[in-house]
Amino acid sequence: MSKEVGLFYGSTTGNTESCAELIAAYVGLERVNIHELAAEGVEQLTAYRYLILGIPTWDYGELQEDWSDVWAELDDVDLKGVKCALFGLGDQVGYGEWFLDAMGALHDKLVSRGATMCGYWPIYGYNFEESKALNASQDYFVGLALDEDCQSELTADRIAQWVPQVMEAFAL
């Protein structure tokens, strides 16, 4: 791959896709290849040293269908030496008990496959009941937290702040 960063996402409503495209624009289109899981699967994950993965949480803390379809395949992916950053979408009001749970599950899966995680994001500015996407100290999400249902007006600013942090962690 000539581009350094692989950006993979699953999207049902188009919200995660829109966020992925905005993230790619901030990373720089000359540096990133975007992969839609529904069309491409996970085969290309190992082609990159740097990954940004986007996952929305559905219903009561469930994986979005594109991620659910490839979940078992991730068990066969070796991510040792790969740096990964996550962004997750959820609804902190309507589903506040499960806010970004799918991002937490993906984080744990990637760590178990040897990935080095980066791009953690502070919990301040959110109002939710519980989340499986919190780090051990409970003061950061394991990736960028986006809420297109209740805080869509903050998405662009959050991405603009997060991407430089991730690129610094990637040493790019």
Beta strands, then each sheet from edge to edge (+ up, - down):
strand 1: 5-9
strand 2: 32-36
strand 3: 50-58
strand 4: 62-63
strand 5: 83-89
strand 6: 116-118
strand 7: 121-122
strand 8: 140-141
strand 9: 144-146
sheet 1: 2+ 1+ 3+ 4-
sheet 2: 2+ 1+ 3+ 5+ 6+
sheet 3: 2+ 1+ 3+ 5+ 9+
sheet 4: 7+ 8-
end
